[in-house]
Amino acid sequence: MSSRQFMDAFAAAAMVAAICADPAWSAEPKLSAADNKITEAQHRLIEGEIQRIVREIKVFSKGEEAAPLELLKGPLLRFEVKPRYVYGTVWAWSGPGRPQAVFSLALCGPPDQPLWLEEIVSLSSKPVCASAGGRTWWAAETPGWSPKLIPCSDAPSTNPEKRLRQMKALSVRFTGWESSEAGEPWELERVAEPIYRYAGQTGSTLDGAIFVFAGRGNNPEILLVIEADEVAAGQAKWKFGAAPLGANRLIVKLDGKEAWTRAWVNDGRTKPSEVYYLRFVSAKEEMRRKEGRPKRSELPDRDPFAP
């Protein structure tokens, strides 16, 4: 796919989103079959570029660059936010057991200046890093996994199918909330099915699943991890952990009481040494890099598609 094809796909998709947001349309606009077909084709082009970027990323435990973690089959989740055109997917890397890092990559911004919004968060009990093209761009200095026991819960079943039902039932006890820097929080939607489950792995973890609290358009804001962990020989307990996939203030409540919170962060000032890191990358510059063409800043002509 050339940079021109990619930009045309993004601009057309953004235009469809803008039309759908027009007040003259109903709250749930019905597109024609032709519109739907075009949109699906645009999404395939954009998602193809997402997959290319994701496959270039290597995630590894600190000091273990020679043994990168496995990129899980994905995406684990797709999301689309209108009228502000955002289309993205969620991915993860894992060794045995719980994924060690979760990555959200979304295309957003105005049609003439599209941006990649990249968010990565650690779910590891030790520092993890990410690199692309031989350059490390994220190196969390502290672990991202600090679980807590879930009180008043039955012991994990010895049957995998029953354990999944237990995890789903436990997830209902949690609610996710989001707010701006000083605003009142609003409740997020809990996605009923886990986006990933890891069962029968080595170590003390018997079973686990990742659930999502999402905003508009299925946009993930909070990851909720529920695990059955063997705390002593033959004795297992349910634990949970939470992680951010957004810059707003985030809250998780258990049985109506606050159990986890993350303060609002300035989305332009997260650091690559932190457990959660957010950055914007110019989609035009990324396409130029892929094609081996000079960066826009290196050209006298400001047209990003100039030969």
Sequence and secondary structure as in RCSB ss.txt:
>XXXX:A:sequence
MSSRQFMDAFAAAAMVAAICADPAWSAEPKLSAADNKITEAQHRLIEGEIQRIVREIKVFSKGEEAAPLELLKGP
LLRFEVKPRYVYGTVWAWSGPGRPQAVFSLALCGPPDQPLWLEEIVSLSSKPVCASAGGRTWWAAETPGWSPKLI
PCSDAPSTNPEKRLRQMKALSVRFTGWESSEAGEPWELERVAEPIYRYAGQTGSTLDGAIFVFAGRGNNPEILLV
IEADEVAAGQAKWKFGAAPLGANRLIVKLDGKEAWTRAWVNDGRTKPSEVYYLRFVSAKEEMRRKEGRPKRSELP
DRDPFAP
>XXXX:A:secstr
  HHHHHHHHHHHHHHHHHHTSTTS SS    HHHHHHHHHHHHHHHHHHHHHHHHEEEEETT TTS  EE SS 
SEEEEETTTTEEEEEEEEESSSSEEEEEEEEEES TTS EEEEEEEE  SS EEEEETTEEEEE SS S   EE 
SS     SSHHHHHHHHHHHHHTEEEEEE SSS  EE EE SS SEEEES SSSEEEEEEEEEE GGG EEEEEE
EEEEEEETTEEEEEEEEEESSSSEEEEEETTEEEEEE    TT   TTSSEEEEEEEHHHHHHHHHT   GGG S
S  TT  
